[in-house]
């Protein structure tokens, strides 16, 4: 457990250093939903940094070996999990596929790109878990194909209650390299945020919709 706590802290440090995660209480970000948020996450930027990219790959491999054991196929969630998943699959010497949010509207109309067969065991790689809805679409698509999804590994989770419930209801084991609580602790320690901002960040995580509504009033 101590080892993974250290990994979580280091991962959070990396994400803050390269601004893959940005925090701003005073001028919050607008998400695709239109909601306001004091945090914005785009982990794809980590692919531009070889040291961090390698760190993520190796930590994913450790998580898979520690919690899921032997697996037949690695699957990435489009789009953020594609590159990360391919790197992990290469390191493990396993086949790789990726899963779209829905079937293509043309061509072969695939939702799962790559070769995968019923009965194979799969670990899903994701870059970010918010509500878990889009991540779990990939899991359901793989299950519909007859695959045994052992679980999911992601770089970061906001730790929202709705995500916990969604993963629990879907019976999907989730492990992340770092999380919201660790990120905020590291951000305060490294002075990315000040003490007076902590309550606002806690309020957002507790109820993102209310936080956004209060800000826009």
N, C-alpha and C positions, 0 to 999 in steps of 0.2 A: 504493500500500500504506500509506504514512504517513497519508494521508487517512482510510482506513478504520480504521486503528489509533486515530486521534483520535476517530472516530465511536464505536468500541467503548468507549473510555474514558468519553466523555460519556454514552453510553447506560447504562453500568454505574452511573455517578454518579446519574443520574436514578432508576434502579430502586432503588438504595439509599436515596435521599432520601425517596421516597414509600412505602418499605417494600413495594414490589412483590416484592422479594427480601429475605428475612430470614435472618440467620445466627445460629446459637446452638449452640455445641458442648456446653455444659453441660446444656442442657435441650432436646434435639433434638425435631424435629417428627415426627409420625406421618403417613406417606403413606397413600393409599388402599389400598395393598398390605399395610399393616400394618408395613412396614419403618420403622425409625428413620433420620432424616437430619438433619444439622446445617444444612441449607439448605431453605428453602421458597420457592416462586416462584408468584406469581399476578399475571401481567402485565396482567390485565383492569383493575386499578386505575389503570393509566396513562391509560385513557380518561376519567377524571375530571379530568385536568389538561390543559387546552388546549395549553399550550406543549409538553408532552411528547408529547401525541397528534399534534400537528403535526410535531414532530421525527421521530417514528417513521414517519409517513406519507411525509414527504419523503425520508427515508433509504431506505425501501423502494423508492420510485420510482427513486432513484439506483442501487440495487442491480439492479433489473430492467433499467434502461437500460444499465448497465455490463456485466452478465453474460449477460442473456437476450435483449436486443434487442426487436424488435417481437413483440407477443403479441396473440392474439385475445380471450382471456378471463382474468379474475382469479378464482381460486377460494379461498375461505376454508375452513379446517378447523373444524368445529363442536367446541366452541363458541367457544373463545378466539380463533380466527382470523376469525370472521365480521365483527365490527365493523372490525377492522384491514383486512381484505381489501376491504370495501365502501368504506372511505375511500380506499384505494389505487386501486381501480377508478374511483371518482369523479374522482380527480385525473388519471388517465390517459385518462379518457373511454372506458373499456372496459366491456363487460358483466361482470356479477358473478354467481357462483353459490356455494353452499356445500355442503359434503359432510359427511354424517352418518357416524358410526362404523359404522352398519348401516342397512338399509332400515327404514322405518317399518312398524309392525305394523298400521296401519290406513290408511284413505283411499286415496291413490294409491300407497302403499308406496314412495315415492321415497327413494333414498339421496342423490342429487344434487338439490338444490333450485335451480330456475332453468333457464333455457334454454341448452342447450349441444348441439353437434352433432359428429358424427364428423369427424375431420380438423382440428378447430380446435386451435390451440396455446394452452397454458395455463401460467401460473405460479401455484403454490400458496402461500398466505400462512398462516403458523402463528405462534402466540405463543410457544410453548415446545417444545423438543425434548429429551426425556429418553432413552428407549431408541429412539425413532423409530417404534415399532410403530403407534401410533394415527395418526401423521402419514402414514405410508406406506399405511395403509388408504385414505386419501383419494386418493393417487396411483393406486393399483391400480383404484379405482372409476372414476376418470377415464379410465384406459387401457382399461378394459373397455368404456367408452362409445365408444372409438375415437379418443380425444383424444391429442395429442402433448404430454406434460408436459415442458416445458423445464427445470423445476427447482422448487425451493422456497426461500422466504425466510422467516426466522423472527426474532423479537426476540432470543431467548436460547437457548443450548444448554449443557447440563451438560458436554458434551464427553466423554461416556462412550464407551468402546471399543465397546460393543455397538451403540451408535447408528451409529458410523462404519461398522462392518461391515454393518449393516442397510441403510444408504443405498448403500453400495458394491454390495452384492448386488442391490439393486433398480435400480441404475444411475440414481440420482437425484442431481443436483447440488444441494448445500445451501449457502446463504450466510446467515449470521446477523449481526445488528447488533452483538451483543456475545456474550461467551462466559465460561465459568467462570474460566479463567485470568485474563482481564482483570478480571473482577469481584473476584477475591480480591486482586489487586494494588491495585485502587482502594480496596477495603475496608480494607486495611492502611494505605495512605497517608492515608486520611481518618479512620483510627482507629475504624472500625466493629468491627474485630477487632484482637487483639494478636498479637505475633510468636509467642508460645507456642501459639497456636491454629492456626497455619499447617500444621503437620505433620498434625494431625487432619483438617483439610479436604482435604489432599492424599491422605491415606489413604482418605477416603471416596470421592473421585473415582476412585481406583485400583481400589477394590473395595467398592461400596456395600453389598452383601449381607454381607460379612464385618464391615464397620464396624458395621452394625446388629446382627448377631449378638453381636459383642463387647460392645456397649453393653448389650444386654438380659441378658447373663449375670450 
